[in-house]
Amino acid sequence: MNGNIKLKFLFVSHIALIGDLAWQVKKEGNEVKYFIKDKAQKDVCDEVVEKVDAWEPHVDWADVIVFDDIAFGDTADRLRKQGKFVVGGSAYTDKLEDDREFGQAEMKAVGMSVLAHWDFTDFDEAIKFLEKNPDRYVLKPSGKAQNEKELLFVGQEEDGKDVHDILLHYKKNWSKKIKTFQLQKYAAGVEVAVGSFFNGVDFVTPVNINFEHKRMFPGEIGPSTGEMGTAMLWCPPNAIFKETLARMKDKLAAAKYVGYIDINCIANGKGIYPLEFTSRFGYPTISIHMEGVVSKWSTFLHAIAHQQPFELKTKKGFQVGVVIACPPFPFEDPAAFRRYSEDATILFKKPAMDGVHLGDVKFVEGDWHLAGNSGYALVVTGSGITMEDARAQAYLRVKNIMIPNMFYRTDIGYRWRHEGDMLRTWGYLY
């Protein structure tokens, strides 16, 4: 495809996740329309890209339709069968992420080394299981409840007593929301994720190795937020990829999946153990991808939607992304948002937007403001030949930003000092 051709992109979102990518595609000279379903998020990206009140009337207008999350899989499958060009999920890949038991079974079926795990629909049965099988476990809600990141609990006690107590608490307070959940045997090691884009036929290389920082405070302290930042690098297919994600090629091709897919793993001297799929764009992962990818995103998305091979060009070295948030993030509290963050102005000490990526914001009368109701404001990125160089650039850019009540983690990428050494020692990175 000629890179100078103006393309038409339709972005479709439940809760305003993909605005940053839509903005990037627009800046590359293409036409963009953006639909957001959630009423509380409707003002996100106002005056940034063109917004529409319904996406279906624009299907025939679009050259490429982009879905930003799971739960669109059936729709994406239907549109592909109609000959539309879609980047986004499938019914199969939605189930990989949404149904932990199914995801683990599929990992095992293709030969991955899966940690022992047990699935439950009854809290009393899980409590009895723990009493008979004392050990260290990770408690993971399944289905819709897994989106409540603060409910995931990593046990610290070798006899499982802390998980036992958490189960009693969840039975009393969360049983209506948590319908299914999983107990997974704990494994010590480095938590590392491997991801790649898939074009409906094969993986696009290089692959992405990334390290999520999920807790609110430095040192992995506090509530799980989903993510407060990520450090990453692009590299040729390595042992982490070959022993996990690469094994899914035939199944993803059968599902005609197009988009980004990621497996979070625990790696140690004994092996690489996959934990769970993310079969969609990750957030803030996609914004940090933009820091490292040199290719035009519009050309790339068009190519993979058409099942074409693509040489994805990326920077050498490392990228770091820092989430800038305001209250009530990571919790849902509309009253707190109205009190502390609604319409807050985003100020820049110097007029520079390098490495600044959009969260839930809008552009009004020449100024950037918070929008929606989440408090997820910006993702600020940096890159460098070393991880420390990438960290330095990212945090220098963070210092240029002023938002009332803003907060962020100061240690994104810091763990690489020892985790990178361990992964190389075990032979997983080269």
C-alpha positions in Angstrom: 0.0 0.0 0.0 1.2 3.5 -0.8 2.0 5.2 2.5 0.7 8.5 1.2 -2.9 7.3 0.6 -5.4 8.8 3.1 -7.3 6.0 4.8 -10.6 6.0 6.8 -10.5 4.4 10.3 -13.4 3.7 12.6 -12.5 3.2 16.2 -15.0 1.5 18.5 -14.8 1.5 22.3 -16.9 0.5 25.3 -15.1 2.7 27.8 -12.8 5.1 25.9 -9.6 3.1 25.8 -8.2 3.7 22.3 -8.2 7.5 21.9 -4.5 7.8 21.9 -4.1 5.4 18.9 -6.9 7.1 17.1 -5.2 10.5 17.6 -1.9 9.1 16.3 -3.6 7.7 13.2 -5.3 11.1 12.6 -1.9 12.9 13.0 -0.6 10.6 10.2 -3.0 12.3 7.8 -5.9 9.9 7.8 -9.7 10.3 8.5 -10.8 9.0 11.9 -14.2 8.5 13.5 -14.4 7.4 17.1 -17.4 5.9 19.0 -17.6 5.5 22.8 -20.5 3.6 24.3 -20.1 4.4 28.0 -22.1 7.6 28.8 -19.7 8.7 31.5 -16.8 8.6 29.0 -18.5 10.3 26.1 -16.5 13.5 26.3 -13.1 11.7 26.1 -11.2 12.9 23.1 -13.6 15.8 22.4 -12.0 18.1 19.8 -9.2 15.6 19.4 -10.8 13.3 16.8 -14.2 13.2 15.2 -16.7 11.5 17.5 -19.9 9.7 16.4 -23.0 8.7 18.3 -23.3 5.3 16.7 -20.6 3.2 14.9 -22.7 0.9 12.7 -23.8 3.5 10.1 -20.1 4.1 9.4 -19.0 0.5 8.7 -19.2 0.9 4.9 -17.4 4.2 5.1 -14.4 2.7 6.9 -11.3 1.2 5.3 -10.4 -0.3 8.7 -12.5 -0.9 11.8 -10.6 -1.1 15.1 -12.1 -2.6 18.2 -10.2 -1.8 21.4 -11.2 -4.5 23.9 -12.6 -8.0 24.4 -16.4 -8.5 24.2 -16.3 -7.4 20.6 -15.3 -10.8 19.3 -18.6 -12.0 17.9 -19.1 -8.7 16.1 -15.6 -8.7 14.7 -16.0 -12.3 13.4 -19.3 -11.3 11.7 -17.8 -8.3 10.0 -14.8 -10.2 8.7 -17.2 -12.8 7.2 -18.9 -9.9 5.5 -15.6 -8.9 3.9 -14.8 -6.0 6.2 -11.3 -5.3 7.4 -11.1 -5.4 11.1 -8.4 -5.1 13.8 -9.7 -6.6 17.0 -10.8 -9.7 18.8 -12.6 -12.9 17.9 -15.0 -15.0 19.9 -12.1 -17.5 20.5 -9.6 -14.9 21.7 -12.2 -13.2 23.9 -12.7 -16.5 25.6 -9.0 -17.0 26.0 -8.8 -13.9 28.2 -12.3 -13.9 29.9 -12.4 -17.6 30.9 -9.2 -18.4 32.8 -9.9 -22.2 32.9 -10.3 -22.2 29.1 -7.2 -20.1 28.6 -5.1 -22.4 30.7 -6.5 -25.5 28.9 -5.5 -24.0 25.6 -2.0 -23.2 26.8 -1.6 -26.8 28.0 -3.0 -28.2 24.7 -0.2 -26.5 22.7 2.5 -27.7 25.0 3.1 -24.8 27.4 4.3 -25.5 31.0 1.2 -24.6 33.0 1.2 -24.1 36.7 -1.1 -26.3 38.7 -4.5 -24.5 39.2 -8.0 -25.2 40.4 -11.2 -23.5 39.3 -14.2 -23.0 41.6 -17.7 -21.6 41.6 -18.2 -22.2 45.3 -16.3 -20.4 48.1 -16.9 -23.2 50.6 -15.4 -25.8 48.3 -12.3 -23.6 47.8 -11.9 -23.1 51.5 -12.1 -26.9 52.1 -9.6 -27.4 49.4 -7.1 -25.0 51.1 -7.6 -26.7 54.4 -6.7 -30.1 52.9 -3.9 -28.7 50.7 -2.0 -26.0 52.5 0.4 -24.2 50.2 1.1 -20.8 48.7 -1.5 -19.7 46.1 -2.6 -16.8 43.9 -6.4 -16.1 44.0 -7.7 -14.9 40.6 -11.3 -14.0 39.9 -12.6 -15.0 36.5 -15.1 -13.5 34.1 -16.2 -9.9 34.5 -14.9 -9.9 38.1 -11.3 -10.1 36.8 -11.6 -6.5 35.6 -11.7 -5.5 39.3 -8.0 -5.6 39.7 -8.0 -5.0 43.4 -9.7 -8.5 43.9 -6.6 -10.4 42.6 -4.7 -11.6 45.7 -1.1 -13.0 45.7 -0.7 -15.1 48.8 2.4 -14.5 51.0 2.1 -17.4 53.5 3.4 -20.9 52.7 0.4 -22.6 54.4 -2.2 -20.5 52.4 -3.7 -19.1 55.6 -3.9 -15.5 54.1 -5.7 -16.8 51.0 -8.0 -18.8 53.3 -8.9 -15.5 55.2 -9.4 -13.6 51.9 -11.8 -16.3 50.6 -13.9 -15.9 53.8 -14.0 -12.2 53.2 -14.9 -12.5 49.5 -17.6 -15.0 50.4 -19.2 -12.5 52.7 -18.8 -9.3 50.6 -18.2 -10.3 47.0 -20.0 -13.5 46.3 -22.6 -11.7 44.1 -19.8 -10.3 41.8 -17.3 -13.2 41.9 -19.1 -16.2 40.3 -16.0 -18.1 39.3 -12.4 -17.9 40.4 -9.1 -19.8 40.3 -6.5 -20.8 42.8 -3.1 -21.1 41.1 0.0 -22.5 42.7 2.4 -19.7 43.4 5.8 -19.8 41.6 8.7 -17.5 42.4 10.6 -15.8 39.7 10.5 -12.9 37.3 7.1 -11.7 36.1 7.6 -11.0 32.4 5.1 -10.7 29.5 5.7 -11.5 25.8 3.4 -10.0 23.1 3.2 -9.7 19.4 0.8 -8.5 16.7 -1.0 -11.1 14.7 -2.2 -10.5 11.1 -4.8 -13.3 10.9 -2.3 -15.7 9.5 1.0 -15.3 11.4 2.8 -13.2 14.0 4.5 -9.9 13.1 8.0 -9.5 14.4 9.9 -8.2 16.3 8.2 -9.4 19.5 7.6 -7.3 22.6 9.0 -8.2 26.0 7.5 -6.1 28.8 7.4 -5.7 32.5 4.2 -4.4 34.1 4.1 -2.4 37.3 0.6 -3.1 38.6 0.5 -1.7 42.2 -0.2 1.9 42.9 3.0 2.7 44.9 6.7 2.2 44.2 8.0 -1.2 45.4 4.8 -3.0 44.4 2.9 -1.7 47.4 -0.8 -0.8 47.6 -3.9 -1.7 45.5 -3.6 -3.3 42.1 -4.4 -0.7 39.5 -4.3 -2.8 36.4 -1.1 -0.9 35.5 0.8 2.2 36.7 3.5 1.8 34.0 5.5 -0.6 31.9 9.0 -1.1 30.7 9.7 -2.9 27.5 11.9 -3.8 24.6 11.5 -5.1 21.1 13.6 -8.1 20.0 13.7 -11.0 17.5 11.7 -14.1 18.6 13.5 -15.5 21.7 13.0 -18.4 24.1 10.2 -16.6 26.0 8.2 -16.2 22.8 9.0 -19.6 21.4 8.0 -21.5 24.5 4.7 -19.7 24.9 3.0 -17.4 22.5 4.6 -18.9 19.3 2.8 -22.1 20.1 -0.6 -20.4 19.6 0.0 -19.6 15.9 -2.3 -22.3 14.4 -5.1 -21.6 16.9 -5.0 -17.8 16.3 -4.9 -18.3 12.5 -8.0 -20.6 12.7 -9.8 -17.9 14.6 -8.6 -15.3 12.1 -7.5 -13.1 14.9 -6.0 -9.7 14.0 -4.4 -7.5 16.7 -2.1 -7.6 19.6 -1.9 -10.6 21.9 0.2 -11.0 25.1 0.9 -13.7 27.6 2.0 -12.8 31.1 4.5 -15.4 32.6 6.6 -16.3 35.5 10.1 -17.2 34.5 12.7 -18.9 36.7 15.6 -21.4 36.4 13.2 -24.3 36.0 11.1 -22.9 33.1 8.7 -20.3 31.8 5.1 -20.6 33.2 2.3 -18.7 31.4 -0.3 -17.1 33.6 -2.9 -15.5 31.4 -3.7 -14.0 28.0 -4.4 -10.4 27.1 -6.0 -10.8 23.7 -6.4 -7.1 22.8 -4.5 -3.9 22.9 -3.0 -3.3 26.4 -3.2 -0.1 28.3 -0.8 1.7 28.7 1.0 -0.9 26.6 -0.2 0.5 23.2 0.9 4.0 24.1 4.4 2.8 25.0 4.5 0.8 21.8 4.1 4.1 20.0 7.3 5.3 21.7 9.2 2.4 20.3 7.6 1.8 16.8 9.0 3.8 13.9 6.6 2.5 11.3 3.4 4.4 10.5 0.5 3.0 12.6 -2.1 3.6 9.9 -0.1 1.7 7.3 0.6 -1.1 9.8 -3.0 -1.5 11.0 -4.2 -1.5 7.3 -1.7 -4.2 6.5 -2.6 -6.6 9.3 -6.3 -6.1 8.8 -5.7 -7.3 5.2 -3.7 -10.3 6.5 -0.6 -8.9 4.8 3.0 -9.5 6.2 4.6 -6.4 7.5 8.1 -5.4 8.6 7.5 -3.6 11.8 10.3 -1.1 12.4 11.2 -0.3 16.0 13.8 1.6 17.9 16.8 -0.2 19.5 17.0 -0.3 23.2 14.2 0.2 25.7 11.0 2.1 26.3 9.4 3.2 29.6 5.9 4.4 30.1 4.5 6.2 33.2 0.8 6.5 34.0 -0.1 10.0 35.3 -3.4 9.6 37.3 -5.7 11.7 39.5 -8.4 10.7 42.0 -10.3 8.5 42.1 -8.1 6.2 40.0 -7.9 3.2 40.3 -11.3 3.1 41.9 -14.8 4.1 40.5 -16.1 7.1 42.5 -17.9 9.7 40.5 -18.3 12.0 43.5 -14.6 11.9 44.1 -13.9 12.6 40.5 -16.2 15.6 40.5 -14.6 17.0 43.7 -10.9 16.5 42.8 -10.5 16.1 39.0 -13.4 17.0 36.8 -12.3 19.4 34.0 -8.9 19.9 35.7 -6.5 21.6 33.3 -3.4 19.9 32.2 -0.5 22.4 32.1 2.9 22.1 30.5 5.9 24.1 31.9 7.4 24.1 28.4 5.2 23.8 25.3 6.4 20.3 24.5 4.2 17.2 23.9 7.0 14.7 23.1 6.2 11.4 24.7 2.8 12.5 26.0 0.0 10.1 25.2 -3.7 10.6 25.9 -5.7 8.9 28.6 -9.2 10.2 29.5 -8.7 13.8 28.3 -10.3 16.4 26.0 -9.1 19.5 24.2 -11.3 22.6 25.0 -10.6 26.2 23.8 -6.9 25.6 23.4 -6.3 23.7 26.6 -6.2 20.0 27.6 -8.6 18.9 30.4 -9.4 15.7 32.2 -12.5 14.0 30.8 -14.6 10.9 31.6 -14.6 9.9 35.2 -11.7 7.6 35.8 -8.8 9.9 36.6 -6.6 8.0 34.1 -5.0 11.1 32.6 -1.9 10.6 30.6 0.8 8.1 29.7 4.3 9.7 29.5 7.0 7.7 27.6 10.7 7.7 27.0 13.2 5.6 25.1 16.9 5.0 25.2 19.7 2.6 24.4 19.7 1.5 28.1 16.8 1.1 30.5 18.2 3.9 32.6 18.3 6.2 29.5 14.7 5.4 28.8 13.7 6.0 32.5 15.6 9.3 32.5 13.8 10.6 29.4 10.4 9.5 30.6 10.7 11.1 34.0 12.2 14.3 32.6 9.0 14.6 30.4 6.9 13.8 33.5 8.4 16.8 35.3 7.1 19.1 32.5 3.5 18.3 33.4 1.2 19.9 36.0 -2.2 18.6 36.9 -3.9 19.3 40.3 -3.7 16.2 42.5 -1.7 14.1 40.0 0.3 11.1 41.1 2.5 8.5 39.5 5.1 5.8 40.3 8.7 6.8 40.4 10.3 3.4 39.8 9.0 2.2 36.4 11.8 0.1 34.8 14.0 0.1 38.0 13.6 -3.7 38.5 15.4 -4.3 35.2 18.7 -4.0 37.0 18.3 -7.4 38.5 15.4 -9.0 36.5 17.2 -8.5 33.2 20.3 -10.2 34.6 18.3 -13.1 35.8 16.5 -13.6 32.5 19.8 -13.5 30.6 21.4 -16.0 33.1 18.6 -18.4 32.5 19.0 -18.1 28.7 15.6 -16.5 28.0 16.9 -13.2 26.5 19.7 -12.9 24.0 
